[in-house]
Amino acid sequence: MINSKIKKIDTAGFTLFVAMIVSSLLLAVGFSISNIILKQLLLSGSGKDSQIAFYAADSGAECVQFWDSKDSTGAPLLGDGPFATSSPTPILGIICGIKTTGVKADIVADNKTSTTTLVIDYSSLSGDYKACALVVVEKGFTTIGPEEVPYTKVTSRGYNSGLAVGGGACDVSNKRTVERGLVVQY
């Protein structure tokens, strides 16, 4: 009888040891699965933010091309080529998104190019999502053979954020801000 009691005492702690090993393994598997889920959520959110930024860039480029072709009177708002002034002048009459601000700044160094910069806010009025586009329009003349040929280059950068404080630029202060860009030349 004494021998059977000793065996029971020796095996009594084994169940607790097995339970701790199994629970540790289950906890490790749970942490691994939660880590995978978290990374998948971040990745899907990044895809959504990238899509918002791309569509903001595309909308900015399309809007500038529309207003460059003609305004309500039939004249191009962004001009036909380089301008003779060297001081920046505000652009009026271009309506894109919720708010559009722009400055026409001319490069007089070579008298062949001028640039116009527009900041367009595409955020929703309800605040559900934010999107912003920074569009730079370069107009000028390039030499091809013996001729001076006019060109227009539109560089549009879209962001998944709204306007910065003051409204003169897109807000890129957040670490999760995504930028997508398009270049159109005609």
C-alpha positions in Angstrom: 0.0 0.0 0.0 2.8 2.4 0.7 4.2 2.0 -2.9 0.9 2.9 -4.5 0.6 6.1 -2.5 4.1 7.2 -3.5 3.2 6.7 -7.2 0.2 8.9 -6.9 2.2 11.6 -5.2 4.8 11.5 -8.0 2.3 11.9 -10.8 0.1 14.6 -9.2 2.2 17.5 -10.5 2.5 16.2 -14.0 -1.1 17.3 -14.9 -0.4 20.8 -13.9 2.9 20.9 -15.9 1.1 19.6 -19.1 -1.7 22.2 -18.5 0.8 25.0 -18.3 2.6 23.9 -21.5 -0.7 23.6 -23.5 -1.9 27.0 -22.3 1.5 28.6 -23.2 1.3 27.1 -26.7 -2.3 28.3 -27.1 -1.3 31.7 -25.9 1.6 31.9 -28.4 -0.7 30.8 -31.2 -3.2 33.4 -30.2 -0.6 36.2 -30.2 0.6 35.1 -33.6 -2.8 35.1 -35.1 -3.6 38.5 -33.6 -0.3 39.9 -35.0 -1.2 38.6 -38.5 -4.7 40.1 -38.2 -3.3 43.5 -37.1 -0.9 43.6 -40.1 -3.7 42.6 -42.5 -5.8 45.4 -41.2 -3.0 47.9 -41.6 -2.3 46.7 -45.1 -6.0 47.0 -46.1 -6.2 50.5 -44.6 -3.0 51.4 -46.6 -4.6 50.2 -49.8 -7.7 52.4 -49.1 -5.5 55.4 -48.3 -3.5 54.8 -51.5 -6.7 54.7 -53.6 -7.9 58.0 -52.0 -4.6 59.7 -52.8 -4.5 58.4 -56.4 -8.0 59.6 -57.1 -7.2 63.0 -55.6 -4.2 63.2 -57.9 -6.2 62.1 -60.9 -9.0 64.5 -60.1 -6.6 67.4 -59.8 -5.0 66.6 -63.1 -8.3 66.3 -64.9 -9.7 69.5 -63.3 -6.6 71.5 -64.4 -6.8 70.1 -67.9 -10.5 71.1 -68.1 -9.8 74.7 -66.9 -6.7 74.9 -69.0 -8.7 74.2 -72.2 -11.3 76.9 -71.5 -13.4 78.7 -69.0 -17.0 79.9 -69.4 -15.9 82.6 -71.9 -13.8 80.1 -73.9 -10.4 81.5 -73.0 -7.8 79.4 -71.2 -7.5 80.4 -67.5 -4.0 79.2 -67.2 -2.7 81.2 -70.2 -1.2 80.1 -73.5 2.4 80.2 -72.5 5.0 82.1 -70.5 4.0 85.4 -69.0 5.9 88.6 -68.8 5.5 89.2 -65.1 7.9 88.0 -62.4 5.6 88.4 -59.4 3.1 85.7 -58.3 -0.5 86.6 -58.9 -3.5 84.7 -57.5 -5.7 82.6 -59.8 -9.4 83.2 -59.7 -12.3 81.4 -61.3 -11.0 77.8 -61.1 -13.4 75.6 -59.1 -12.4 72.1 -58.2 -13.5 70.2 -55.1 -14.5 72.1 -51.9 -11.8 74.7 -52.0 -9.3 75.7 -54.7 -6.4 78.1 -54.1 -3.8 78.9 -56.6 -0.9 81.1 -57.4 0.6 81.8 -60.8 4.3 82.3 -60.5 6.3 83.0 -63.5 9.9 82.0 -64.2 11.5 84.8 -66.1 15.1 83.5 -66.2 14.7 82.0 -69.7 11.5 83.6 -70.8 10.4 80.2 -72.0 8.5 78.7 -69.0 5.9 79.7 -66.4 4.4 77.7 -63.6 1.1 77.8 -61.8 0.5 76.0 -58.5 -2.9 74.9 -57.3 -4.0 73.4 -54.0 -7.3 71.6 -54.2 -9.3 70.2 -51.3 -11.4 67.1 -52.1 -12.4 66.3 -48.5 -16.0 65.4 -47.9 -18.2 68.1 -46.3 -19.3 65.7 -43.6 -15.6 65.0 -42.7 -15.9 61.2 -43.5 -12.7 61.3 -45.6 -10.0 63.8 -46.5 -8.2 64.2 -49.7 -6.1 67.0 -51.2 -4.2 67.6 -54.4 -1.2 69.7 -55.2 -1.1 70.5 -58.9 1.8 72.3 -60.7 1.2 73.4 -64.2 4.3 74.3 -66.3 3.7 76.0 -69.6 6.4 77.0 -72.0 8.1 76.5 -75.3 10.7 74.0 -76.2 12.9 73.9 -79.2 12.4 71.1 -81.6 14.5 71.5 -84.7 14.2 75.1 -85.9 10.8 75.7 -84.2 9.7 76.8 -80.8 6.9 74.4 -79.8 4.5 75.1 -76.9 4.0 72.5 -74.2 2.0 72.0 -71.0 3.2 69.7 -68.2 0.8 69.0 -65.4 2.3 67.4 -62.2 -0.4 66.3 -59.8 0.3 64.9 -56.3 -2.7 63.5 -54.4 -2.8 63.0 -50.6 -5.1 61.1 -48.3 -5.2 64.2 -46.0 -7.0 67.5 -46.0 -5.6 71.0 -46.2 -2.9 72.1 -43.7 -3.7 74.9 -41.3 -3.9 78.1 -43.4 -5.1 76.2 -46.5 -2.0 77.0 -48.6 -0.8 73.4 -48.8 -1.8 69.8 -48.2 -1.3 68.5 -44.7 1.5 65.9 -44.8 2.4 66.0 -41.1 0.7 62.6 -40.3 3.0 59.5 -40.5 0.2 57.7 -42.3 -0.2 60.2 -45.1 0.0 58.6 -48.5 1.1 60.4 -51.6 0.4 59.4 -55.2 1.4 61.3 -58.3 0.6 61.7 -62.0 2.4 63.6 -64.7 0.6 64.6 -67.9 2.2 66.4 -70.7 0.6 67.7 -73.9 
